[in-house]
Amino acid sequence: MSRAGLADRWTLFVGALLSVTLGVALVQSSLLLLISAATSSLEDGDAAVAMLGIMLGGATFLAGFIISSTFAFTVDQRRRDLALLRLVGGSRSQVRRLLLGEALLLGLGGAALGVPAGLVVMDVQEWLMHRFEFVPEGFTGQWRMWILGVSVGTGLLLAIAGVLVAAHRAARVRPLEALRETGPAARVMTAGRWIAGLLFFGGALALMIVAPHGGPAGGQAMAMNVAMPAAVAVVAFAPLLVPLLARLMPFGGGVLGSLARANVRDARRRSASVAAPLIVLVALVVGNTGAGTTFTTSGIAEVARSTRADLVVQGRVPAGFTDGTVSTELSLPGEITTGQGEDQETEAISVLVVDPAAYSAVHTTPVAVRGKAVVAGPGGDVPTSGTVHVRLPQGDLGELPVVGAVPATMSGGANLLLPPGLVPEAQLASASAVSYVALKPGADPAAVRTALARFGPVTSVGDWLKSDAAARNDINQKVLLMVLGLGALYALIGVVNAIVIGAATRRREFAEARVTGLTRGQVVRAALLEAYAVTGAGLLLGALAAASALIAAVATTSAVTGTATLDLPWTLIGVTALVALTVTGLTSLITSWSATRRAPVTLLAARE
């Protein structure tokens, strides 16, 4: 019966098969590249491994979410068929086994298609990794035979897990209630939805509350993770919220507007299923990107407020410079080891060799360090007291006491500040130098700039802070771009799947509308109005979920810097809305035109 059901209603299962296939392909590709990067001798493999780990986690979450939503919608569209099966003697356990059998077949089919598709996806991911300079030229993902077992297991796990809840709910509904669409069969907000929605809402709320107390690094990490549980919570309540918001959209007057509004009101499950991927898309793209730009803008403003300099020179300015105060800062990579025995930890850090007096004057942050001692820098992530073992590329500085700390900043920076004389001059020859220059009163800026140009490129403090922030955030932005690109693609596929599945079951509905006097074009336009209304509702609810991340970001910037900051990526927001409307519009036109291809009388007669 499972095979017959798949063959008879294949149009309902195409979307589910595609979701499983892409899920398997993404998980397989990300896992192979992750193993290849982790076992290779890359000089800077940590960034690639971290990025691939995030992508693997994101792919797994999105695959599970989209597949479960697709399967739930597919099962819901067949509730009358399942009710008839119950009426002719089928038991609840048989209905569950039937649906699980279909999921098993779809999982195997998705795995069979996902393995070769994963090779194509891996080529694309490799190209992106080379393009964003995560890996050197010549790096390639290595095929491993055991991945076949992982891919098959992933396909089966995603398919079966995706249908479990829907199968359990379908088996519990009484057949007469399903046929009449009364009682629990007509209830769209089940106990499971309420519980899941409230749990994820609580998780998002907890992150929003705790983020301002997590400091610069912890607060940013928590704020960037708020959008995901918030999106799941909004999706759980989508059957209530989507029809409510969709009916507020401008449908226009006339019969078509009234028909579209009625369809939105009555088909709450279908509307929620179409809106769910859109909610996730907007929440992740707008929420995470908006939080990221907010933190970057806040960090630039924070450093600008605390920096008393006029010019920045990318080079060493001699100590004898007489036209202003100069803080020449030499940056080196390093390592610190903290703790002892089993608690010993070693991590890579950034070291800055500074003149304490000049640094304090230019950055308005008191720094008192001399001799063999260090100070925790604005980058944080190091102890603010005790001792640390410091190693530099060309020498070991040994155990050094931490005698102070400057406040950690939103934009980060060096993890340790070292006094001059602690690092041999020979090691400093390879250090990158930046000199902050605060002009004396009455000094001619143009003349000073010309004089400083002998030592390196000269820029204003504002321009330097922007370029420095961009360089610091370069890796994070690339990781975010790759992960969000993956999420956006998968979410849009989920939207297409939902619309296709919905249209596959609406042929009779469209035929009934046509025999009452509507033309084929009018039916298609009514379906398009409905799709746009649901899309608009999905975009608004996605913005609501994204707002949780933005609120956490604003609260964190206020707690860390003393000034609340919000910087929205308006161009990205507009592009996201335009793409969503275009995809849903085109999919609705194609599917509704295809569903109305046959003469309506043949569809109505076939029902009898």
C-alpha positions in Angstrom: 0.0 0.0 0.0 2.9 2.4 0.7 4.3 1.8 -2.8 0.8 2.2 -4.4 0.2 5.4 -2.4 3.5 6.9 -3.6 2.7 5.9 -7.2 -0.9 7.1 -7.1 -0.1 10.5 -5.5 3.4 11.1 -6.7 2.7 14.8 -7.1 2.3 15.1 -3.4 5.6 13.4 -2.6 7.8 15.1 -5.2 8.5 18.0 -2.7 9.2 15.6 0.1 11.6 13.6 -2.1 13.4 16.8 -3.2 13.7 17.9 0.5 15.2 14.6 1.6 17.6 14.6 -1.5 18.9 18.1 -0.7 19.2 17.3 3.0 21.3 14.2 2.3 23.4 16.1 -0.3 24.1 19.0 2.1 24.9 16.8 5.0 27.1 14.5 3.0 29.0 17.4 1.3 29.6 19.3 4.6 30.7 16.2 6.4 33.2 15.1 3.7 34.7 18.6 3.5 34.8 18.9 7.3 36.7 15.6 7.6 39.0 16.5 4.8 39.8 19.9 6.4 40.3 18.5 9.9 42.7 15.7 8.7 44.7 17.9 6.3 47.8 20.0 7.0 46.2 23.4 6.4 48.1 26.3 7.9 44.9 28.0 8.8 42.5 25.1 9.0 40.7 26.2 12.1 38.6 28.8 10.2 37.6 26.2 7.6 36.7 23.5 10.2 34.7 26.0 12.2 32.8 27.2 9.1 32.1 23.7 7.9 31.0 22.7 11.4 28.5 25.6 11.4 27.3 24.6 7.9 26.9 21.0 8.9 24.8 22.0 11.9 22.8 24.5 9.9 22.2 21.9 7.1 21.0 19.3 9.6 18.6 21.8 11.3 17.2 23.1 8.1 16.8 19.7 6.6 15.0 18.4 9.6 12.8 21.5 9.8 11.9 21.7 6.1 11.4 17.9 5.8 9.2 17.7 8.8 7.1 20.6 7.6 6.8 19.1 4.2 5.8 15.7 5.4 3.3 17.2 7.9 1.6 19.1 5.1 1.6 16.1 2.8 -0.1 13.9 5.4 -2.6 16.7 6.2 -3.6 16.9 2.5 -4.4 13.2 2.6 -6.5 13.1 5.8 -9.7 12.2 3.9 -7.9 9.2 2.3 -6.6 8.1 5.6 -10.1 8.4 7.1 -11.5 6.2 4.4 -8.8 3.6 5.1 -9.9 3.7 8.8 -13.5 3.2 7.8 -12.9 0.1 5.8 -11.1 -1.6 8.8 -7.7 -0.1 9.0 -6.3 0.3 12.5 -4.4 3.2 13.9 -1.2 1.2 14.0 -1.7 0.2 10.3 -2.1 3.9 9.4 1.1 4.7 11.2 2.9 1.8 9.5 1.6 2.9 6.1 2.9 6.4 6.5 6.2 5.2 8.0 6.5 2.8 5.0 6.1 5.7 2.6 8.7 7.7 4.6 11.1 4.7 4.4 10.7 4.5 0.6 11.1 8.3 0.3 14.2 8.1 2.5 15.8 5.4 0.4 14.9 7.3 -2.8 16.3 10.6 -1.3 19.5 8.9 -0.3 19.9 7.3 -3.7 19.5 10.7 -5.4 21.3 12.6 -2.6 24.6 10.7 -2.9 25.4 11.9 -6.5 23.8 15.3 -5.8 26.1 15.6 -2.8 29.1 15.4 -5.1 27.8 18.4 -7.1 27.1 20.3 -3.9 30.6 19.5 -2.7 32.0 21.0 -5.8 30.0 24.2 -5.2 31.1 24.4 -1.6 34.7 23.8 -2.5 34.5 26.7 -5.1 33.0 28.9 -2.4 35.7 28.0 0.1 38.4 28.8 -2.4 36.6 32.0 -3.4 36.4 33.1 0.2 40.0 32.0 0.9 39.1 29.5 3.7 41.4 26.9 2.1 44.5 27.2 -0.2 44.6 26.3 -3.8 44.8 22.5 -4.3 42.5 21.6 -1.4 39.8 19.2 -2.3 37.3 17.2 -0.4 38.2 13.5 -0.2 35.6 10.8 -1.0 35.2 8.1 1.7 33.3 4.9 1.1 31.8 4.9 4.6 29.9 8.1 3.6 27.5 5.9 1.7 26.2 4.4 4.9 26.0 7.8 6.5 24.0 9.2 3.6 21.6 6.3 3.6 21.2 6.6 7.3 20.7 10.4 7.0 18.0 10.0 4.4 16.1 7.4 6.4 16.5 9.3 9.6 15.3 12.6 8.1 12.4 11.0 6.4 11.2 8.9 9.3 11.8 11.6 11.9 9.9 14.0 9.7 6.8 11.9 9.4 6.7 10.5 13.0 4.7 13.3 14.5 2.3 13.7 11.5 1.7 9.9 11.4 0.9 9.8 15.2 -1.5 12.7 14.8 -3.2 11.2 11.7 -3.7 7.9 13.4 -5.3 9.4 16.4 -8.0 11.3 14.5 -11.4 9.6 14.2 -12.3 8.8 10.6 -15.7 10.4 10.7 -14.3 13.6 12.1 -11.7 13.6 9.4 -14.3 13.2 6.7 -16.5 15.9 8.1 -13.5 18.1 9.2 -14.9 18.5 12.7 -13.4 17.9 16.2 -9.7 17.2 16.5 -9.4 16.8 12.7 -10.3 20.5 12.2 -8.0 21.7 15.0 -4.9 23.2 13.7 -3.3 24.1 17.1 -2.6 20.8 18.7 -1.1 20.3 22.2 2.2 19.5 20.6 2.3 22.7 18.7 1.4 24.7 21.8 4.1 23.0 23.8 6.8 23.3 21.1 5.9 27.0 20.5 6.0 27.9 24.1 9.3 26.0 24.7 11.1 27.7 21.8 9.6 31.1 22.7 11.0 30.6 26.2 14.4 29.7 24.8 14.4 32.8 22.6 13.3 35.0 25.5 15.9 33.6 27.8 18.7 34.4 25.2 17.3 37.9 24.8 17.4 38.5 28.6 20.9 36.9 29.2 22.7 38.4 26.1 23.3 41.9 27.6 25.0 40.2 30.5 27.3 38.0 28.4 29.9 40.7 27.6 31.1 41.6 24.1 31.8 38.0 22.9 29.1 36.1 24.8 26.5 38.7 24.1 27.2 38.7 20.4 27.1 34.9 20.3 23.8 34.7 22.1 22.2 37.5 20.1 23.2 35.8 16.8 21.5 32.6 18.0 18.1 34.2 19.1 16.6 34.2 15.6 16.5 30.4 15.2 14.4 29.5 18.3 12.3 32.6 17.7 11.6 31.4 14.1 10.6 27.9 15.3 8.3 29.5 17.9 6.6 31.7 15.4 6.2 28.8 13.0 4.5 26.8 15.7 1.9 29.5 16.1 1.7 30.1 12.3 -1.8 28.5 11.8 -3.2 31.2 14.1 -1.1 34.1 13.0 -0.7 33.6 9.2 -4.5 33.7 8.4 -5.0 36.7 10.7 -2.3 38.7 9.1 -3.0 37.5 5.5 -6.6 38.7 5.7 -5.3 42.2 6.5 -3.4 42.3 3.2 -4.8 44.5 0.4 -6.7 42.0 -1.8 -8.6 44.6 -3.8 -12.3 44.5 -4.4 -14.5 42.2 -6.4 -15.0 38.5 -6.5 -11.4 37.5 -6.8 -10.4 39.4 -3.7 -13.2 37.9 -1.7 -12.4 34.4 -3.0 -8.7 34.8 -2.1 -9.6 36.1 1.4 -12.0 33.2 2.0 -9.3 30.7 0.9 -6.8 32.2 3.3 -9.3 32.0 6.1 -10.4 28.4 5.5 -7.1 26.8 4.4 -5.1 27.6 7.6 -2.9 24.6 7.4 -2.0 25.3 3.8 -1.3 29.0 4.5 0.9 28.1 7.5 2.8 25.5 5.5 3.6 28.0 2.8 4.6 30.7 5.3 6.8 28.5 7.5 9.9 28.4 5.3 9.5 32.2 4.6 9.5 32.8 8.4 12.7 30.9 8.8 14.3 32.6 5.7 13.6 36.1 6.9 14.4 35.4 10.6 17.8 33.9 9.7 18.8 36.3 7.0 17.5 39.6 8.4 18.0 38.7 12.1 21.5 37.4 11.9 22.7 39.9 9.3 21.1 42.9 11.1 22.6 41.8 14.4 26.0 41.5 12.7 25.9 44.9 11.2 24.6 46.4 14.4 27.6 45.0 16.4 30.0 46.2 13.7 28.6 49.7 13.8 28.5 49.8 17.6 32.1 48.6 17.8 33.3 51.3 15.4 31.4 54.0 17.3 32.7 52.8 20.6 36.4 52.9 19.5 35.8 56.3 17.8 34.5 57.7 21.1 37.5 56.5 23.1 40.3 57.3 20.6 41.9 60.7 20.8 43.7 60.6 17.5 43.4 62.5 14.2 45.4 60.3 11.8 46.5 56.7 11.5 49.7 55.6 9.8 50.2 52.0 8.7 53.8 51.9 9.7 56.2 52.9 12.4 56.5 56.6 13.2 59.8 57.5 14.9 59.8 58.5 18.6 61.1 61.9 17.8 58.0 63.1 15.9 57.2 66.6 17.3 53.9 67.5 15.8 51.7 65.3 18.0 51.4 62.4 20.4 52.2 59.1 18.7 51.2 55.6 19.8 53.0 53.1 17.7 51.5 49.6 18.2 53.1 46.5 16.9 50.9 43.4 16.3 52.1 39.8 16.5 50.4 36.4 16.5 51.0 34.4 19.6 49.8 31.6 21.9 49.0 31.5 25.6 48.8 28.6 27.9 46.7 28.8 31.1 46.0 26.3 33.9 48.0 23.2 34.9 47.6 19.5 34.5 44.3 18.4 33.1 43.0 22.0 33.2 45.8 23.3 30.9 44.6 25.0 27.8 46.5 26.6 24.9 44.9 29.0 22.4 46.0 31.4 19.7 45.8 35.1 20.5 46.8 38.5 19.1 49.6 40.3 20.9 50.1 44.1 20.8 53.4 45.7 21.9 52.7 49.3 23.0 54.2 52.2 24.9 51.9 52.4 28.0 52.0 56.2 28.3 51.3 56.9 24.6 48.6 54.1 24.4 46.9 55.6 27.5 46.9 59.1 26.0 45.6 58.1 22.6 43.0 55.5 23.6 42.0 57.2 26.9 42.4 53.9 28.7 45.0 53.8 31.5 47.6 51.1 31.0 50.3 50.5 33.6 52.7 47.8 32.6 56.5 47.5 32.5 59.2 44.9 32.7 58.2 41.3 32.5 54.4 41.6 32.8 51.4 41.8 30.5 47.9 43.4 30.5 44.7 41.8 29.2 43.7 43.6 26.0 40.4 44.8 24.5 40.0 41.5 22.7 39.2 39.7 25.9 39.4 35.8 26.0 42.4 35.9 28.4 42.6 35.9 32.2 42.7 39.3 33.8 44.9 38.1 36.7 47.3 35.4 37.6 50.0 34.2 35.2 50.0 33.1 31.5 52.6 31.3 29.4 53.2 33.4 26.3 54.8 32.1 23.1 55.5 34.2 20.0 56.5 32.9 16.5 60.2 33.4 17.1 60.5 32.9 20.8 59.1 31.8 24.1 58.5 34.6 26.7 57.8 32.1 29.5 55.4 32.7 32.4 54.3 36.3 32.8 52.0 37.9 35.4 48.8 39.6 34.2 48.9 42.9 36.1 45.8 44.6 34.7 43.2 44.7 32.0 41.7 47.2 29.6 37.9 47.0 29.1 36.9 44.5 26.4 35.4 46.3 23.4 32.6 45.3 21.0 35.0 45.3 18.1 37.5 43.2 19.8 41.2 43.7 19.3 44.5 42.4 20.7 44.1 39.9 23.5 47.3 40.9 25.3 49.2 44.2 25.7 53.0 43.9 26.2 55.4 46.7 27.2 58.4 47.6 25.0 61.6 45.8 25.8 59.8 42.5 26.7 60.0 41.3 23.0 63.4 41.4 21.4 63.8 43.9 18.5 64.6 41.1 16.1 61.2 39.5 16.6 59.5 42.9 16.2 60.9 43.3 12.7 58.2 41.0 11.3 55.4 42.7 13.3 52.7 44.8 11.5 52.8 48.4 12.8 50.0 50.9 13.2 50.7 54.4 14.6 47.9 56.6 16.0 48.8 60.3 15.8 47.1 63.0 17.9 48.0 66.4 16.5 49.2 69.2 18.7 47.1 72.4 18.9 47.9 74.6 15.9 49.5 71.9 13.8 48.7 72.0 10.1 46.9 68.7 9.3 47.9 68.8 5.6 51.5 69.3 6.4 51.6 66.7 9.1 49.9 64.2 6.7 52.5 64.9 4.1 55.3 64.4 6.7 53.8 61.1 7.9 53.4 59.7 4.4 57.1 58.9 4.5 56.4 56.1 7.1 53.4 54.5 5.4 49.8 55.1 4.1 48.0 57.8 6.1 44.2 57.8 6.7 41.8 59.5 9.0 40.8 57.7 12.2 37.2 57.2 10.9 38.3 55.6 7.7 40.8 53.5 9.5 38.3 52.2 12.1 35.9 51.2 9.3 38.6 49.3 7.3 40.0 47.7 10.5 36.5 46.6 11.6 35.9 45.1 8.1 39.2 43.2 8.3 38.4 41.9 11.7 34.9 40.7 10.7 36.0 39.4 7.3 36.0 35.7 8.3 32.7 36.0 10.3 31.0 37.8 7.4 32.1 35.0 5.0 30.9 32.3 7.3 27.6 34.1 7.7 27.3 34.6 4.0 27.8 30.9 3.2 25.5 29.7 6.0 22.8 32.2 5.2 23.1 31.4 1.5 22.5 27.7 2.3 19.5 28.6 4.6 18.0 30.9 2.0 18.2 28.4 -0.8 16.7 25.6 1.3 13.9 27.8 2.7 12.9 28.9 -0.8 12.8 25.3 -1.9 10.6 24.6 1.1 8.2 27.4 -0.1 8.1 25.9 -3.6 7.4 22.5 -2.2 4.5 23.8 -0.1 2.9 25.6 -3.0 3.3 22.6 -5.3 1.8 20.2 -2.8 -1.1 22.6 -2.1 -1.8 23.0 -5.8 -1.7 19.3 -6.4 -4.7 18.8 -4.1 -6.7 21.8 -5.4 -7.7 20.7 -8.8 -11.2 19.9 -7.7 -11.4 23.2 -5.9 -10.3 25.1 -9.0 -12.8 23.1 -11.1 -15.7 24.0 -8.8 -14.8 27.7 -9.0 -14.7 27.5 -12.8 -18.1 25.8 -13.2 -19.7 28.5 -11.0 -18.7 31.1 -13.7 -15.0 32.0 -13.1 -12.7 31.8 -16.1 -9.4 30.0 -15.9 -7.5 33.2 -15.8 -9.6 34.5 -12.9 -9.0 31.3 -10.9 -5.2 31.7 -11.5 -5.3 35.3 -10.4 -7.3 34.5 -7.2 -4.6 31.8 -6.4 -1.9 34.5 -7.0 -3.6 36.9 -4.7 -3.8 34.3 -2.0 -0.1 33.4 -2.5 0.9 37.1 -2.2 -1.2 37.5 1.0 0.3 34.5 2.6 3.8 35.6 1.5 3.2 39.0 3.0 2.1 37.4 6.3 5.1 35.2 6.3 7.5 38.1 5.7 5.9 40.0 8.6 6.1 37.1 11.0 9.7 36.4 9.8 10.4 40.1 10.6 8.9 39.5 14.1 11.3 36.6 14.7 14.2 38.6 13.3 13.3 41.4 15.7 14.1 39.2 18.6 17.8 39.0 17.4 17.8 42.8 16.8 16.4 43.5 20.3 19.1 41.3 21.8 21.8 43.1 19.8 20.6 46.5 20.8 20.4 45.5 24.4 23.9 44.1 24.2 25.4 47.1 22.6 23.8 49.3 25.2 25.1 47.2 28.1 28.7 46.9 26.7 29.3 50.3 25.2 26.7 52.5 27.0 25.0 53.5 23.8 22.2 51.5 22.1 22.9 50.9 18.4 20.8 49.5 15.6 22.0 49.3 12.0 19.6 47.5 9.6 20.6 46.1 6.2 17.8 47.7 4.3 19.1 46.6 0.9 19.2 43.0 2.0 15.7 43.3 3.5 14.4 44.6 0.3 16.1 42.0 -1.8 14.8 39.2 0.5 11.2 40.5 0.2 11.5 40.8 -3.5 12.9 37.3 -4.0 10.2 35.8 -1.8 7.4 37.5 -3.6 8.9 36.6 -7.0 9.4 32.9 -6.1 5.9 32.5 -4.6 4.3 34.4 -7.4 5.9 32.4 -10.2 5.4 29.1 -8.4 1.7 29.9 -7.8 1.2 31.0 -11.4 2.9 27.8 -12.8 1.1 25.4 -10.4 -2.3 26.9 -10.6 -2.1 27.1 -14.4 -1.1 23.5 -14.5 -3.9 22.5 -12.1 -6.5 24.1 -14.3 -5.3 22.6 -17.5 -8.0 20.0 -17.7 -11.7 20.8 -18.3 -13.4 21.3 -15.0 -16.3 18.9 -15.8 -13.9 16.0 -16.2 -12.4 16.6 -12.7 -15.8 16.8 -11.1 -17.1 13.8 -12.8 -14.1 11.8 -11.9 -14.8 12.4 -8.2 -18.2 10.7 -8.5 
